[in-house]
């Protein structure tokens, strides 16, 4: 697929990052770093015509599925869905408020959200279930699942990876490899390398790319859609991407910007 307008994608990503910062600042709660690192991945999926989705019929049985496994980074997905008209953008202002639609982890009550997320590590298993149901129903739609690199330390991820290979599930996984988890670097918690080789050893086809470069993301997604069986895109990203004070800063895993940081963020995202 040829990218028609990279400038549009870049501007959209900047706008969505502003929306995320606004949400988190208003709530004074939420996960800044991982929400910002995945924005360019989401833009590459949702704003290039790759996904067969319709906000006016978001339960169409033939729709493509996007599963956010790292559900605490739902502010980015919420920003995208609001921008595309799945729900009113005013809902973003009520993020994490009692009784509001948009809570701190993604839930299927939100139009356009496919998977309710509690503890991490479950999204790939859920995708396997969808893939098996797809075969039984004779359907033909794409299944994408977005994982975090820290999340893939979970044993359930690798059980699901084995199952996907065993059943030759046509899942496209994307790993937001932003190098941080919780309050420290991933490698300090548990070293993951050799990371691509791990996926290959479980029967997956692997493609690596710069997760903030729309040309590389487009190439990776083209590759994935041309393959069969389970395949994974390892997207190398920066946690907190777009904010000078948040990039690769463990402090911004689960903290919202304060007033001074908010003003600086909005200035940097103009």
SVG drawing of the C-alpha trace seen along z (x, -y; Angstrom):
<svg xmlns="http://www.w3.org/2000/svg" viewBox="-24 -26 44 53">
<polyline fill="none" stroke="black" stroke-width="0.4" points="0.0,0.0 1.4,-3.4 1.2,-6.1 -0.8,-8.9 -0.1,-11.7 2.6,-11.3 2.2,-14.9 -1.4,-14.1 -0.4,-11.1 2.3,-13.1 -0.2,-15.9 -2.8,-13.4 -0.3,-11.7 0.6,-15.1 -3.1,-16.0 -3.8,-12.6 -0.8,-13.1 -2.3,-16.4 -5.6,-14.8 -4.0,-12.1 -2.1,-14.8 -5.3,-16.7 -7.1,-13.6 -4.5,-12.7 -4.0,-16.2 -7.7,-16.7 -7.9,-13.3 -4.6,-13.7 -4.4,-10.0 -3.4,-7.5 -0.5,-6.1 1.3,-8.7 4.4,-6.9 2.8,-3.8 -0.1,-5.8 2.2,-8.1 4.6,-5.4 1.8,-3.5 0.2,-6.5 2.0,-6.1 1.2,-2.4 -2.5,-3.2 -2.4,-6.0 -0.9,-3.6 -3.7,-1.2 -6.7,-3.5 -6.0,-6.3 -4.7,-4.5 -7.8,-2.5 -6.3,0.8 -9.0,1.6 -12.5,2.5 -14.4,0.7 -17.4,-1.5 -18.3,-3.7 -22.0,-3.5 -21.9,0.3 -19.1,1.2 -20.5,4.7 -20.6,5.8 -19.6,9.5 -17.3,9.0 -15.3,6.1 -11.6,6.3 -10.6,6.7 -8.0,4.6 -7.3,5.9 -5.4,3.7 -3.8,6.1 -1.8,3.5 -5.1,2.0 -3.8,-0.5 -2.7,-2.6 -6.3,-3.0 -6.1,-6.8 -4.4,-6.5 -7.1,-4.2 -9.9,-6.4 -8.4,-9.4 -8.5,-7.6 -12.0,-6.2 -13.4,-9.6 -11.7,-11.3 -13.2,-8.7 -16.7,-9.3 -17.3,-6.1 -18.4,-8.3 -18.5,-12.0 -15.2,-13.6 -16.5,-15.3 -16.2,-12.0 -12.5,-12.4 -12.9,-15.2 -14.5,-12.7 -11.7,-10.1 -11.4,-8.1 -14.4,-9.9 -16.9,-7.8 -19.8,-6.7 -18.2,-7.9 -17.8,-5.9 -14.0,-5.9 -12.3,-4.1 -8.7,-3.5 -8.5,-0.2 -10.3,0.5 -13.7,2.1 -16.1,3.3 -18.9,0.9 -16.9,-1.7 -17.9,-1.6 -15.0,-0.3 -13.2,1.5 -13.0,5.2 -11.6,6.5 -12.0,5.7 -8.6,5.6 -7.7,6.2 -4.4,7.8 -1.9,7.8 -1.0,10.8 -4.4,11.9 -4.9,10.2 -3.1,12.7 -5.1,15.6 -8.3,13.6 -7.1,13.1 -6.6,16.9 -10.2,17.4 -11.4,14.9 -9.2,16.6 -10.7,20.1 -14.2,18.7 -13.4,17.0 -12.4,20.4 -15.6,22.1 -17.8,19.3 -16.0,19.2 -15.3,15.5 -12.5,13.4 -11.4,10.5 -8.0,9.3 -7.1,9.7 -4.5,7.3 -3.4,7.4 -1.1,4.8 1.2,6.0 3.7,4.3 7.3,5.5 7.1,5.8 3.8,7.6 5.5,10.3 7.3,11.4 4.0,13.0 3.9,16.8 0.4,16.7 1.8,14.7 4.0,17.6 1.3,20.2 -0.8,18.2 2.0,17.9 2.4,21.7 -1.3,22.1 -1.4,19.6 1.4,21.5 -0.3,24.9 -3.6,23.8 -1.9,21.7 -4.0,18.7 -3.8,15.7 -3.1,13.3 -1.0,10.2 0.6,9.2 2.4,5.9 4.8,5.4 5.2,1.8 8.8,2.3 9.2,-1.0 11.9,0.4 10.2,-0.5 7.7,1.3 6.1,0.0 8.8,-2.1 12.0,-0.8 13.6,0.5 12.4,3.8 15.9,5.3 16.3,4.5 13.2,6.5 13.9,9.4 16.1,9.5 14.1,10.4 16.8,10.8 17.2,12.5 13.7,11.2 13.0,11.8 14.5,15.3 12.1,16.1 9.1,15.4 10.6,17.4 11.3,20.3 7.6,20.4 6.6,20.6 6.0,17.0 7.2,14.9 8.9,11.7 9.4,8.3 11.2,5.4 10.6,1.7 10.9,-1.8 7.6,-2.3 7.6,-6.0 8.4,-6.0 5.3,-5.9 7.1,-4.5 8.6,-1.7 5.3,-0.9 3.5,-0.9 6.1,1.6 5.8,3.8 2.0,3.8 2.2,4.6 4.5,7.5 2.2,8.8 -0.9,8.7 0.8,10.6 1.8,13.5 -0.2,16.4 -0.1,18.0 0.9,16.0 3.2,13.1 4.6,10.4 5.8,6.9 8.3,5.7 8.0,1.9 10.9,0.2 9.5,-2.9 10.2,-5.4 8.0,-5.4 6.6,-8.9 7.3,-9.7 6.7,-13.4 7.4,-14.9 11.1,-15.8 10.7,-15.3 8.8,-12.0 10.7,-10.1 12.4,-7.0 11.6,-8.4 10.3,-5.7 8.5,-8.3 5.9,-8.7 4.7,-5.1 1.6,-5.7 1.7,-9.5 -0.2,-12.3 1.6,-15.6 1.4,-18.4 0.4,-21.9 4.0,-23.0 4.6,-19.7 1.2,-20.1 2.0,-23.5 5.3,-22.4 3.8,-19.3 1.2,-21.4 3.9,-23.8 6.0,-20.9 3.1,-19.3 2.0,-22.4"/>
</svg>
